[in-house]
Amino acid sequence: MTQTHALQTRLWLSFWRLLPANPILVRVVSGASRRVRHLWLRVGYLGALLLVVLFSLVQSVSGKDASLTDLAKAASQTFMWASTAQLLLMCFLAPVFTASAITQERDAQTFNILVSTPLSNAQIVLGSLLSRLYFVIVLLLSGLPIFLMTMVYGGVTSRQILESFALCAATAVLTGALAIFIAMVGVGTRRTIFSFYLVIALYLLAGYLLAQWPRTWVDASPATVQSVKMSWLTPLHPFLSLEVAMNRVHAPPIGRLGEYGGVARYALAYPSGMYVAWTFSTAVILVLGSLFFVRRGSKVGEPTRLRVWFDHTFRRSRGERRRTPRTVWANPVAWREASTRAASGGLIRWTIIVGGIVASLVVFVGYLRGDFTPADVPAFLAAITAVQVAIALIIAANTAATSMTKEKESKTMELLLTTPVTPKYILWGKLRGLVSFAAPLLAGPVVVLLTFAAASFLRREARPVVWFEVAVELAALLIVFTAVACVIGLKFSLTSRTNMTAVMTSVGVLILGGGAISLIVYYLVDASGDAGFGAFMAPFAPYTAITYMIDPGQLFSSPSEFAAGAVVARTALLLGSIVAVCGYAFVVWRWYAGLVRDFDRTMRKQSLA
């Protein structure tokens, strides 16, 4: 009995030290909870959810008598938009918080000290994961009162809210565990973590687009009013599972899935439950796999075995080694920023460019063969362009956010400040180089639009797929939008001390700010009812600019009205584009002038801290 009691005590102490009394968990939760930055993060998260709820409610019941039926429909619509926004925020915030667990140790050069302590691998991994997931789960629970408000007028059930929160929590746990695994294997390199964000975004977009293909639909699934059925990809995708939870898409009854196996039958009949099950199981496997790389992974500054083998096998011949001379721009800072960024992120850039061209080529071939009607092609082009532009803006903000912090971490900022170059010269070079780095990502959509416009002109179509001037106008808008993203990243890169803080803040401000402006402009365009006013306002936000400039038919209620008001819409789009480009260019210039003015004061303040 004594041995049994001793064994139970030992097991309890092991569990106590592993989770509740984990030193990393206790230190991070008790210390970071008092930071003002986390307070503002919670305020921003709840503010974004509340903004989505208010806009959805206003748009749903405006101009109506607001009967109980209308309020119930408005509550259901509001719940749908709020759940989608919450899930999208979880996909972004969870990897940011968890990846920072290791990158902060790397930035502070304390990771090697951490692995030299008596802490076990399990304590390091679980402490780093749970301490960051704690903030994500707290954010998730803090939004619960907003969702409960939608139940007041009916239209939303407690089961739907539970499924929505379960999907968000499962997504947060999976992305967090995957980020911890990547951070442990690569010791939190910036390029690896940013590639992880892109992989998540591409997976979500590719899965959602494939689910719209009828060949992926389950035959036993009941069709909706729009003749849409559930895809077999639904149990593997959080947003598709959320659509089933909100009854936008109907799951097939389990009794009609007799030809499938036991697991597949349950997955198709209950996609939300299967998604939660496989994500938690995968997270456990990733956490267990991370335990083997805590003290065996590649360390900072040391080549891996693969790198040693590659250098030994493909090394150059001995003797004198020379590099091809390169032409430097008039501003060396701009040339260095553009060339070094392009060299380090070339694979990511070419993947995005080629992927967008291939997707557009598929639409182009279908358009030439007659598989798509001229009215459907602009919608596909707008969706593909929106995806490319969103990724390009995030890449620009991420790259700009590390442009100054990397100089501070590598101790080259002090060397740069000893040269005769001025702050204006440095910051202008950074900004110009960053925009030049992102320019190839923007060239693909513009070339595609010009190709479609030329094809419509050669085929002498009465209603062209894309107007010629739209490609030029959109090119100017995309350049100025990219400049805004770069100057935002430069701002927080200058004022932040670590890469992760600068990246989190910059990308967060870009997503929240761009989303808020897009919602406001979209509401103004939709509520005005005037195609001319809507066309003038559309270029003032990235999403509305892409949507309404490529597909201006959405501004009109019928094709006949579009044919009659096409000239007015084209003129309004041109004027709106000119005003938007000038306005955003002025914002970029003012922000850039402020950075130049505060450069010396900021650098002195950070050197004294």
C-alpha positions in Angstrom: 0.0 0.0 0.0 2.9 2.3 0.8 4.5 1.6 -2.6 1.2 2.2 -4.4 0.8 5.5 -2.5 4.4 6.5 -3.3 3.8 5.7 -7.0 0.6 7.7 -7.1 2.4 10.6 -5.4 5.2 10.5 -7.9 2.8 10.4 -10.8 0.9 13.3 -9.4 4.0 15.4 -8.9 5.2 14.6 -12.4 1.8 15.8 -13.8 1.9 18.8 -11.5 5.3 19.9 -12.7 4.5 19.1 -16.3 1.3 21.2 -16.6 -0.1 23.3 -13.7 3.3 24.2 -12.2 5.3 24.2 -15.5 7.9 27.0 -15.0 7.5 28.3 -18.5 3.7 28.3 -18.3 3.7 30.1 -14.9 6.3 32.7 -16.0 4.6 33.6 -19.3 1.0 33.6 -18.0 1.8 35.6 -14.9 4.1 38.0 -16.6 2.6 38.6 -20.0 -0.9 39.0 -18.7 0.0 42.4 -17.2 1.4 43.8 -20.5 -0.5 46.6 -22.0 0.1 45.1 -25.5 -2.0 42.1 -24.6 -4.7 44.4 -23.3 -4.9 46.2 -26.6 -4.9 42.9 -28.5 -8.0 41.8 -26.6 -9.6 45.2 -27.2 -8.8 45.0 -30.9 -10.1 41.4 -31.1 -13.4 42.2 -29.4 -13.7 45.4 -31.4 -13.3 43.6 -34.7 -16.0 41.1 -33.7 -18.3 43.8 -32.5 -17.7 45.8 -35.7 -18.6 42.8 -37.8 -21.8 42.2 -35.7 -22.9 45.8 -36.0 -22.3 46.1 -39.7 -24.1 42.8 -40.3 -27.1 43.8 -38.2 -27.4 47.2 -39.8 -27.1 45.8 -43.3 -29.7 43.0 -42.6 -32.5 45.1 -41.1 -31.9 48.5 -42.7 -34.9 49.8 -44.6 -37.2 47.1 -43.1 -40.0 47.1 -40.5 -37.9 44.8 -38.3 -40.4 42.1 -37.5 -39.5 39.1 -35.4 -38.9 37.1 -38.5 -36.6 39.7 -39.9 -34.7 40.0 -36.6 -34.3 36.2 -36.5 -32.9 36.2 -40.0 -30.7 39.1 -39.2 -29.4 37.3 -36.1 -28.6 34.2 -38.1 -26.8 36.2 -40.8 -24.9 38.1 -38.0 -23.9 34.8 -36.4 -22.6 33.5 -39.7 -20.4 36.6 -40.3 -19.2 36.7 -36.7 -18.3 33.0 -36.7 -16.4 33.3 -40.0 -14.5 36.3 -38.7 -13.7 34.6 -35.4 -12.4 31.5 -37.2 -10.3 33.6 -39.5 -8.8 35.4 -36.5 -8.0 32.1 -34.8 -6.2 30.9 -37.9 -4.0 34.0 -37.8 -3.5 34.6 -34.0 -2.8 31.0 -32.9 0.4 30.4 -34.9 1.5 34.0 -34.2 1.3 33.4 -30.4 2.8 29.9 -30.4 5.6 30.6 -32.9 6.7 33.5 -30.8 7.3 31.2 -27.9 10.5 30.0 -29.6 11.4 32.9 -31.7 11.5 35.2 -28.7 13.9 32.8 -27.1 16.0 32.9 -30.3 15.8 36.7 -30.6 17.0 37.0 -27.0 19.7 34.4 -27.5 18.3 32.4 -24.6 17.2 29.2 -26.3 20.5 27.4 -25.7 20.3 28.5 -22.1 16.8 27.1 -21.8 17.8 23.7 -23.1 20.7 23.5 -20.7 18.3 23.8 -17.7 17.0 20.7 -15.8 13.6 21.2 -17.6 12.6 18.1 -19.6 11.7 18.2 -23.3 8.0 17.7 -22.4 8.1 20.7 -20.0 9.7 22.9 -22.6 7.3 22.0 -25.4 4.1 21.9 -23.4 5.0 25.0 -21.5 5.7 26.9 -24.7 2.6 25.6 -26.3 0.1 26.0 -23.5 1.3 29.3 -22.3 0.6 30.8 -25.7 -2.6 28.8 -26.3 -3.8 30.2 -23.0 -4.1 33.7 -24.5 -5.8 32.4 -27.6 -8.4 30.5 -25.6 -9.0 33.5 -23.4 -9.6 35.6 -26.5 -12.0 33.0 -27.8 -14.0 32.9 -24.5 -14.0 36.7 -24.3 -16.1 36.8 -27.4 -18.7 34.4 -26.1 -21.1 37.2 -24.8 -21.1 38.7 -28.3 -22.3 35.4 -29.8 -24.9 34.9 -27.0 -26.5 38.2 -28.0 -27.4 36.7 -31.3 -29.7 34.2 -29.6 -32.0 36.9 -28.3 -34.3 37.0 -31.3 -33.9 33.3 -32.3 -32.4 32.0 -35.5 -29.3 30.8 -33.6 -29.1 27.7 -31.4 -26.7 26.9 -28.5 -25.5 23.9 -30.5 -24.4 26.1 -33.4 -22.5 28.4 -31.0 -20.9 25.3 -29.4 -19.8 23.9 -32.7 -18.5 27.2 -33.9 -16.3 27.6 -30.8 -15.2 23.9 -30.9 -14.0 24.4 -34.6 -12.1 27.6 -33.6 -10.5 25.9 -30.6 -9.5 22.9 -32.6 -8.0 25.1 -35.3 -6.1 27.1 -32.7 -4.7 23.9 -31.1 -3.7 22.4 -34.5 -2.0 25.5 -35.9 -0.4 26.1 -32.5 1.0 22.6 -32.3 2.2 22.8 -36.0 3.9 26.1 -35.3 5.6 24.7 -32.2 6.8 21.7 -34.2 8.3 23.9 -37.0 9.8 26.2 -34.5 11.4 23.3 -32.6 12.8 21.7 -35.8 14.1 25.0 -37.3 14.6 26.9 -34.0 12.1 29.6 -35.2 13.6 31.0 -38.3 11.6 33.9 -39.8 11.5 32.4 -43.3 10.2 29.1 -42.1 7.5 30.6 -39.9 6.3 33.0 -42.6 6.2 30.1 -45.1 4.0 28.3 -42.6 1.5 31.2 -42.7 1.4 31.0 -46.5 0.9 27.2 -46.4 -2.1 27.7 -44.1 -3.6 30.4 -46.3 -3.1 28.4 -49.5 -4.6 25.2 -47.8 -7.6 27.1 -46.7 -8.1 28.8 -50.1 -7.4 25.8 -52.2 -9.7 23.5 -50.1 -12.6 26.1 -50.2 -12.3 26.5 -53.9 -12.1 22.8 -54.6 -15.3 22.3 -52.5 -17.2 24.4 -55.1 -16.3 21.9 -57.8 -19.4 19.6 -58.3 -17.1 16.5 -58.7 -16.1 16.8 -55.1 -19.7 16.8 -53.9 -21.3 13.9 -52.0 -24.2 12.4 -53.9 -26.1 11.5 -50.7 -25.9 15.1 -49.5 -29.2 17.1 -49.8 -28.9 20.0 -52.1 -29.5 23.6 -50.9 -31.7 26.2 -52.6 -28.7 27.2 -54.7 -28.3 23.5 -55.8 -25.1 23.1 -53.8 -24.1 19.9 -52.0 -21.6 19.2 -49.3 -18.1 18.3 -50.4 -16.1 15.3 -49.1 -13.4 17.8 -48.2 -15.7 19.3 -45.5 -14.4 17.2 -42.6 -10.9 18.4 -43.4 -11.6 22.1 -43.7 -12.7 24.4 -40.8 -14.7 26.9 -42.9 -16.5 24.1 -44.8 -17.4 22.4 -41.5 -18.6 25.8 -40.2 -21.0 26.1 -43.1 -22.5 22.7 -42.2 -22.7 23.8 -38.5 -24.6 27.0 -39.6 -27.0 25.0 -41.9 -25.8 26.7 -45.0 -24.8 23.3 -46.4 -26.5 20.1 -45.4 -24.6 17.0 -44.3 -26.0 13.7 -45.6 -27.9 11.4 -43.1 -25.7 8.6 -41.9 -28.3 6.0 -43.1 -27.7 7.0 -46.7 -23.9 6.4 -46.5 -24.0 2.6 -46.5 -21.4 2.3 -49.3 -18.7 4.1 -47.2 -16.6 2.6 -44.4 -17.2 3.3 -40.7 -14.9 6.2 -40.3 -15.8 7.8 -43.7 -19.5 7.4 -42.9 -19.2 9.2 -39.6 -16.9 11.9 -41.1 -19.4 12.8 -43.8 -22.5 12.6 -41.5 -20.8 14.6 -38.7 -18.1 16.7 -40.3 -17.7 19.1 -37.4 -17.1 16.3 -34.9 -14.6 14.6 -37.2 -12.7 17.8 -37.8 -12.3 18.4 -34.1 -11.3 14.7 -33.6 -8.6 14.6 -36.3 -7.2 18.1 -35.5 -6.7 17.2 -31.8 -5.2 13.8 -32.7 -2.8 15.5 -35.1 -1.9 18.1 -32.5 -1.0 15.3 -30.1 1.2 13.6 -32.7 3.0 16.9 -33.5 3.6 17.6 -29.8 5.1 14.2 -29.3 7.2 14.6 -32.4 8.5 18.0 -31.1 9.9 16.3 -28.0 12.7 14.7 -30.2 13.9 18.0 -31.6 14.2 20.1 -28.5 17.9 19.2 -27.9 18.6 17.4 -31.2 17.5 20.1 -33.7 19.8 22.3 -35.7 21.2 25.1 -33.6 21.6 28.7 -34.7 24.8 29.2 -36.7 25.5 25.5 -37.0 25.1 23.7 -40.4 22.7 20.7 -40.5 23.8 17.3 -41.7 21.9 17.9 -44.9 23.7 21.2 -45.5 27.1 19.5 -44.9 26.3 16.7 -47.3 25.0 19.2 -49.9 28.1 21.4 -49.7 30.4 18.3 -49.8 28.6 16.9 -52.8 27.9 20.0 -54.9 30.7 22.2 -53.8 32.6 24.3 -56.4 36.0 23.4 -57.6 38.9 24.5 -55.5 40.8 27.6 -56.4 39.8 31.2 -56.8 36.1 31.9 -56.6 34.6 34.9 -58.3 31.1 36.4 -58.4 29.5 38.0 -61.4 29.6 41.8 -61.0 26.3 43.4 -60.3 25.0 46.9 -61.0 24.1 48.8 -57.9 21.2 51.4 -58.0 21.7 55.0 -57.3 20.4 54.3 -53.8 22.5 51.3 -52.4 20.1 50.8 -49.5 17.2 50.3 -51.9 19.2 48.0 -54.1 20.3 45.9 -51.1 16.8 45.7 -49.8 15.3 44.6 -53.1 18.1 42.2 -54.2 18.6 40.5 -50.8 14.9 40.1 -50.2 14.3 38.7 -53.7 17.2 36.2 -53.3 15.9 34.9 -50.0 12.2 34.8 -50.9 12.5 33.8 -54.5 10.8 30.4 -54.1 7.8 31.8 -52.3 7.4 34.6 -54.8 7.6 32.4 -57.9 5.2 29.9 -56.3 2.6 32.6 -55.8 3.2 34.1 -59.3 3.1 30.7 -61.1 0.1 29.6 -59.1 -1.9 32.7 -60.0 -1.0 32.4 -63.7 -1.9 28.8 -63.8 -5.3 29.5 -62.1 -5.9 32.4 -64.5 -4.9 30.2 -67.5 -7.5 27.6 -66.5 -10.1 30.3 -66.5 -8.8 31.7 -69.8 -8.9 28.3 -71.6 -12.5 27.7 -70.2 -13.5 31.2 -71.5 -12.1 30.5 -75.0 -13.8 27.1 -75.1 -17.1 28.5 -73.9 -17.2 26.6 -70.6 -17.7 30.0 -68.8 -20.1 32.7 -69.8 -18.8 36.2 -70.1 -20.7 37.2 -67.0 -19.0 34.4 -64.9 -15.4 35.0 -66.0 -15.0 38.4 -64.2 -16.1 36.8 -60.9 -13.5 34.1 -61.2 -10.8 36.7 -62.1 -11.8 38.9 -59.2 -11.5 35.9 -56.8 -8.0 34.9 -58.1 -6.8 38.5 -58.1 -8.0 39.1 -54.6 -6.1 36.0 -53.3 -2.9 37.1 -55.0 -3.2 40.7 -53.8 -4.0 39.6 -50.2 -0.9 37.4 -50.1 1.3 40.1 -51.7 0.2 42.7 -49.2 0.9 40.3 -46.3 4.3 39.5 -47.7 5.1 43.2 -48.1 4.0 44.0 -44.6 5.9 41.0 -43.2 9.1 41.9 -45.1 8.9 45.5 -44.2 8.4 44.6 -40.5 11.8 42.8 -40.4 13.7 45.4 -42.5 14.9 47.4 -39.5 14.7 44.8 -36.8 17.1 42.5 -38.6 19.6 45.4 -38.8 19.3 45.8 -35.0 19.6 42.0 -34.3 22.6 41.6 -36.6 24.3 44.7 -35.1 24.6 46.3 -38.5 22.4 49.3 -37.6 25.3 50.9 -35.6 27.5 50.4 -38.7 25.0 52.0 -41.0 24.6 55.0 -38.7 28.3 55.7 -38.7 28.2 56.3 -42.5 27.3 59.7 -44.0 23.9 58.5 -45.1 20.9 60.4 -43.5 17.7 58.9 -42.0 15.8 60.2 -45.1 18.2 58.3 -47.3 17.9 55.1 -45.3 14.1 55.1 -45.0 13.5 56.1 -48.6 15.9 53.3 -49.7 14.1 50.8 -47.5 10.7 51.9 -48.8 11.7 51.9 -52.4 13.4 48.6 -52.2 10.5 46.9 -50.5 8.0 48.1 -53.1 10.4 46.9 -55.8 10.6 43.5 -54.0 6.8 43.2 -54.1 6.3 44.5 -57.6 6.6 41.1 -59.4 3.8 39.8 -57.2 1.6 42.6 -58.5 2.6 42.2 -62.2 0.9 38.9 -62.6 -2.7 40.0 -62.0 -2.2 43.1 -64.2 -0.8 41.0 -67.1 -3.7 38.6 -66.8 -6.2 41.4 -66.9 -4.6 42.9 -70.0 -4.6 39.4 -71.7 -8.4 39.0 -71.1 -9.0 42.6 -72.3 -7.1 41.9 -75.5 -8.9 38.6 -76.1 -12.3 40.4 -75.6 -11.2 43.1 -78.1 -10.0 40.6 -80.7 -13.3 38.6 -80.4 -15.3 41.9 -80.8 -17.5 41.2 -77.8 -20.2 43.6 -77.0 -19.5 43.3 -73.3 -15.8 42.8 -72.8 -14.7 40.6 -69.8 -12.4 43.4 -68.6 -11.9 46.9 -69.7 -8.4 47.9 -70.8 -8.2 50.9 -68.5 -9.1 48.8 -65.5 -5.8 47.0 -65.7 -3.9 50.3 -65.6 -6.0 51.8 -62.8 -5.7 48.6 -60.8 -2.0 48.6 -61.3 -1.6 52.1 -59.9 -3.9 51.2 -56.9 -2.0 48.0 -56.1 1.3 49.9 -56.1 0.0 52.5 -53.6 -1.7 49.8 -51.5 1.7 47.9 -51.3 3.4 51.2 -50.4 0.9 51.6 -47.5 1.6 48.0 -46.3 5.4 48.7 -46.5 5.2 51.9 -44.6 3.1 50.3 -41.9 5.8 47.5 -41.6 8.6 50.1 -41.5 6.8 52.0 -38.8 6.6 49.1 -36.4 10.0 47.7 -37.5 11.6 51.0 -36.4 9.8 51.1 -33.1 10.0 47.4 -32.2 13.0 45.6 -30.8 12.2 42.0 -32.0 11.1 40.6 -35.3 8.1 38.8 -34.0 6.6 41.8 -32.3 7.0 43.9 -35.4 5.5 41.2 -37.6 2.6 40.5 -35.3 1.7 44.2 -35.0 2.2 45.1 -38.7 0.3 42.2 -40.1 -2.4 42.6 -37.5 -2.8 46.3 -38.3 -2.9 45.5 -42.0 -5.6 42.8 -41.7 -7.8 44.7 -39.2 -7.3 48.1 -40.9 -7.8 46.7 -44.4 -10.8 44.6 -43.3 -12.4 47.6 -41.5 -11.9 49.9 -44.5 -13.2 47.3 -46.9 -16.4 46.7 -44.7 -17.1 50.5 -44.6 -16.6 51.0 -48.4 -18.6 47.8 -49.2 -21.5 49.0 -47.0 -21.4 52.5 -48.6 -21.4 51.0 -52.1 -24.1 48.5 -51.3 -26.3 50.9 -49.4 -26.1 53.8 -51.9 -28.0 52.1 -54.7 -26.3 54.5 -57.2 -23.9 52.8 -59.6 -22.0 56.0 -60.3 -21.4 56.7 -56.6 -20.5 53.0 -56.0 -18.0 53.0 -58.8 -16.4 56.2 -57.5 -16.1 54.7 -53.9 -14.9 51.2 -54.9 -11.2 52.0 -55.4 -10.8 53.3 -51.9 -10.4 49.8 -50.4 -8.4 46.8 -51.8 -11.3 44.3 -51.7 -13.9 46.5 -53.2 -11.4 47.9 -55.8 -10.7 44.4 -57.1 -14.3 43.2 -56.9 -16.1 46.1 -58.6 -13.4 47.1 -61.0 -13.0 43.7 -62.5 -16.7 42.8 -62.2 -18.5 46.2 -62.5 -21.7 44.4 -63.3 -22.3 43.9 -59.6 -23.0 47.6 -59.3 -26.1 47.2 -61.4 -29.3 45.3 -60.7 -29.6 43.9 -64.3 -27.6 43.5 -67.5 -29.7 46.0 -69.3 -29.0 48.7 -66.6 -25.3 47.8 -66.9 -25.3 48.3 -70.6 -27.0 51.7 -70.2 -24.7 52.9 -67.4 -21.4 51.4 -68.5 -20.0 54.8 -69.6 -20.9 56.4 -66.3 -19.4 53.5 -64.3 -16.1 53.7 -66.3 -15.8 57.4 -65.8 -16.6 57.1 -62.1 -14.0 54.3 -61.7 -11.4 56.4 -63.4 -12.1 59.4 -61.1 -12.3 57.3 -58.0 -9.0 55.6 -58.9 -7.2 59.0 -59.3 -8.5 60.3 -56.0 -7.7 57.1 -54.2 -4.2 56.9 -55.5 -3.5 60.6 -54.6 -5.0 60.2 -51.2 -3.1 57.0 -50.3 0.1 58.5 -51.7 -0.4 61.5 -49.4 -0.9 59.1 -46.5 2.3 57.3 -47.3 4.3 60.5 -47.7 3.1 61.9 -44.4 3.8 58.6 -42.6 7.2 58.4 -44.2 8.0 62.1 -43.2 7.0 61.2 -39.6 9.4 58.3 -39.6 12.2 60.5 -40.9 11.5 63.1 -38.2 11.4 60.6 -35.3 14.2 58.4 -36.6 17.0 59.7 -34.4 14.9 60.0 -31.3 13.6 56.4 -31.7 17.1 55.0 -32.2 18.5 56.9 -29.1 15.6 55.7 -27.0 16.2 52.1 -28.0 19.9 52.3 -27.4 19.4 53.6 -23.9 16.7 51.0 -23.0 
